[in-house]
Amino acid sequence: MKARTTLVVLAVCLLIAPLAVSAEGRDSSADLVSPAVEFPNAAGAFGSTMLGGGLSWQHWSGSLGIAVTAGGMAYPYAMYYGIAEATTADFTVWNYNVQVDLMYRLYASNIWYWLSGDLYAFATLAHKGSVDAVFVDEDGDYDTTTDDQYYVAGAYSPIFAVGIGIGYEFVLFRHFSIPLQFGYTVEYPLYVDFSFSGGLRYRF
């Protein structure tokens, strides 16, 4: 769903982009530098299919860049799902994620005044943790009509992850950044999978 939303936003922006012209009244990329050089900082939102997402900050210094993303959520389980038959007091389920991306710019291009892009390699360091609901069936008969079944808070589950891959940052109108990243992420306890990340930031 996150990936689909990002692609829809990108498509809409590309459709309206030809309406933009430079300050001189013409559409030209002559003598332009990469927006990441002109506006090295960016803030917005970023998310990953494996690591979660949240608010994000990015900074470029020459060919080197760093991005930090953090997010989380929490809610009372029984109240949220309306589980009136819970035999224990309500409890809170929660999770959080912190992600650091280290980036190296491989290529920068200014296609038009309103459209630029940077190709880069990245390495990710991440950590996330959660407490989820655990289903309890005291006699193991899985009969939902009895009162011996309920949910309780599970144990805290921390996960550490690293990843590598290739990213491309589309920049529209010199400020609106749409980063897309593709690569592999390795989580501990061991889990390896292909991952996709994307977001929307404003360069300044």
C-alpha positions as CSV (number, residue, x, y, z in Angstrom):
1,M,0.0,0.0,0.0
2,K,2.8,2.4,0.8
3,A,4.6,1.6,-2.4
4,R,1.4,2.1,-4.4
5,T,0.7,5.5,-2.8
6,T,4.3,6.6,-3.5
7,L,4.0,5.6,-7.2
8,V,0.6,7.4,-7.6
9,V,2.1,10.6,-6.1
10,L,5.0,10.4,-8.5
11,A,2.8,9.9,-11.5
12,V,0.6,12.9,-10.6
13,C,3.6,15.1,-10.1
14,L,5.1,14.1,-13.4
15,L,1.9,14.8,-15.2
16,I,1.7,18.4,-13.9
17,A,5.4,19.1,-14.1
18,P,5.5,20.4,-17.7
19,L,3.5,23.4,-16.5
20,A,6.5,24.6,-14.6
21,V,9.1,27.0,-16.1
22,S,12.2,28.6,-14.9
23,A,12.4,32.1,-13.5
24,E,13.5,33.4,-16.9
25,G,10.2,32.1,-18.4
26,R,11.8,29.1,-20.0
27,D,12.3,25.4,-19.2
28,S,16.0,24.9,-19.0
29,S,18.5,22.8,-17.0
30,A,21.6,24.8,-18.1
31,D,24.0,25.7,-15.4
32,L,22.0,24.0,-12.7
33,V,23.6,22.0,-9.9
34,S,22.0,19.0,-8.2
35,P,19.2,20.1,-5.8
36,A,21.0,18.0,-3.1
37,V,23.9,20.3,-3.5
38,E,21.9,23.5,-3.6
39,F,19.6,22.4,-0.8
40,P,21.5,19.8,1.2
41,N,18.8,19.2,3.9
42,A,15.4,17.5,3.5
43,A,12.6,16.6,5.9
44,G,9.5,14.6,5.5
45,A,8.3,11.0,5.7
46,F,10.0,7.7,4.7
47,G,9.0,4.1,4.9
48,S,10.3,0.6,4.2
49,T,8.5,-2.7,3.5
50,M,10.6,-4.5,6.1
51,L,11.6,-1.8,8.6
52,G,8.6,0.4,9.0
53,G,8.6,4.1,8.6
54,G,8.0,7.5,10.1
55,L,9.3,11.0,10.1
56,S,12.6,11.4,8.2
57,W,15.5,13.9,7.9
58,Q,18.2,13.7,5.3
59,H,21.5,15.6,4.7
60,W,24.0,15.6,1.8
61,S,27.6,16.8,2.2
62,G,29.3,16.5,-1.2
63,S,28.8,12.9,-2.5
64,L,28.1,11.6,1.0
65,G,24.6,11.6,2.6
66,I,22.9,10.4,5.7
67,A,19.2,9.9,6.4
68,V,17.5,9.2,9.8
69,T,13.9,7.8,10.0
70,A,12.0,7.1,13.2
71,G,8.4,6.0,13.9
72,G,6.2,4.0,16.2
73,M,2.6,3.4,17.4
74,A,0.8,2.3,20.6
75,Y,-2.8,1.5,21.5
76,P,-4.9,-0.4,24.1
77,Y,-5.6,-3.7,22.5
78,A,-9.0,-4.8,23.9
79,M,-10.5,-1.3,23.7
80,Y,-9.3,-0.9,20.0
81,Y,-10.7,-4.2,18.9
82,G,-13.8,-4.2,21.2
83,I,-13.0,-7.5,22.8
84,A,-15.5,-7.4,25.7
85,E,-14.9,-11.0,26.7
86,A,-11.3,-10.5,27.6
87,T,-10.7,-12.1,31.0
88,T,-7.7,-9.9,31.9
89,A,-7.2,-6.2,32.2
90,D,-6.6,-4.3,28.9
91,F,-3.0,-3.9,27.8
92,T,-1.1,-1.8,25.4
93,V,0.5,-3.1,22.2
94,W,3.2,-1.0,20.7
95,N,6.1,-0.9,18.3
96,Y,8.9,1.5,17.2
97,N,11.5,1.6,14.5
98,V,14.7,3.6,13.9
99,Q,16.6,3.5,10.6
100,V,19.9,5.2,9.5
101,D,20.8,5.2,5.8
102,L,24.3,6.0,4.7
103,M,24.4,7.1,1.0
104,Y,27.0,7.7,-1.7
105,R,26.0,9.6,-4.8
106,L,26.9,7.8,-8.0
107,Y,25.4,10.1,-10.6
108,A,23.4,13.4,-10.7
109,S,21.4,14.7,-13.5
110,N,19.2,17.8,-14.3
111,I,16.7,16.6,-16.9
112,W,14.7,19.8,-17.0
113,Y,14.6,22.8,-14.6
114,W,11.7,21.2,-12.8
115,L,13.0,17.6,-12.7
116,S,16.4,16.4,-11.3
117,G,17.6,13.1,-10.0
118,D,20.4,11.5,-8.1
119,L,21.5,7.8,-8.3
120,Y,23.1,6.5,-5.2
121,A,24.2,3.4,-3.3
122,F,23.1,3.0,0.3
123,A,23.8,1.0,3.4
124,T,21.2,0.7,6.2
125,L,21.5,0.2,9.9
126,A,18.2,-0.3,11.7
127,H,16.5,-1.4,14.9
128,K,12.9,-2.0,15.8
129,G,11.0,-3.5,18.7
130,S,7.5,-4.5,19.6
131,V,5.1,-5.9,22.1
132,D,2.2,-7.7,20.4
133,A,-1.0,-9.5,21.6
134,V,-0.7,-13.2,22.3
135,F,-3.7,-15.5,22.1
136,V,-4.2,-17.8,25.2
137,D,-6.4,-20.9,25.2
138,E,-6.1,-22.5,28.6
139,D,-7.4,-26.0,27.7
140,G,-6.3,-26.0,24.0
141,D,-9.7,-26.8,22.5
142,Y,-9.9,-23.6,20.4
143,D,-13.6,-23.3,21.2
144,T,-14.4,-19.6,20.9
145,T,-17.7,-20.0,22.9
146,T,-15.9,-20.7,26.2
147,D,-14.4,-18.2,28.6
148,D,-10.9,-19.8,28.8
149,Q,-9.6,-17.9,25.8
150,Y,-8.2,-14.4,25.9
151,Y,-5.3,-12.2,24.8
152,V,-2.4,-11.0,26.8
153,A,0.7,-8.8,26.1
154,G,3.5,-10.8,24.6
155,A,7.2,-10.5,25.3
156,Y,9.2,-7.6,24.1
157,S,10.7,-8.5,20.7
158,P,13.8,-6.5,19.5
159,I,15.1,-6.8,16.0
160,F,18.4,-5.5,14.5
161,A,18.9,-5.1,10.7
162,V,21.4,-4.1,8.1
163,G,20.8,-3.6,4.4
164,I,22.4,-2.5,1.1
165,G,21.0,-1.5,-2.2
166,I,20.6,1.2,-4.9
167,G,18.4,4.3,-4.6
168,Y,17.2,7.1,-6.9
169,E,15.9,10.4,-5.7
170,F,13.6,12.3,-8.0
171,V,13.4,16.0,-7.2
172,L,10.6,18.1,-8.6
173,F,10.7,21.9,-8.8
174,R,14.1,21.8,-7.0
175,H,12.5,21.1,-3.6
176,F,10.1,18.1,-3.6
177,S,12.1,15.0,-3.1
178,I,10.8,11.4,-3.8
179,P,13.4,8.9,-2.8
180,L,13.0,5.3,-4.0
181,Q,15.3,2.5,-2.7
182,F,15.6,-1.1,-3.7
183,G,17.9,-3.7,-2.0
184,Y,18.2,-6.5,0.5
185,T,17.7,-6.4,4.2
186,V,19.0,-8.9,6.7
187,E,17.3,-9.0,10.1
188,Y,18.5,-10.7,13.3
189,P,17.0,-13.1,14.4
190,L,17.9,-14.3,10.9
191,Y,15.5,-13.2,8.1
192,V,16.6,-12.1,4.6
193,D,14.4,-10.5,2.0
194,F,14.3,-8.0,-0.8
195,S,12.9,-4.7,0.4
196,F,11.5,-1.5,-1.1
197,S,11.6,1.9,0.5
198,G,10.1,5.2,-0.5
199,G,9.0,8.6,0.8
200,L,8.4,12.2,0.3
201,R,10.6,15.0,1.6
202,Y,11.1,18.7,1.1
203,R,14.6,20.0,0.3
204,F,15.8,23.2,1.9
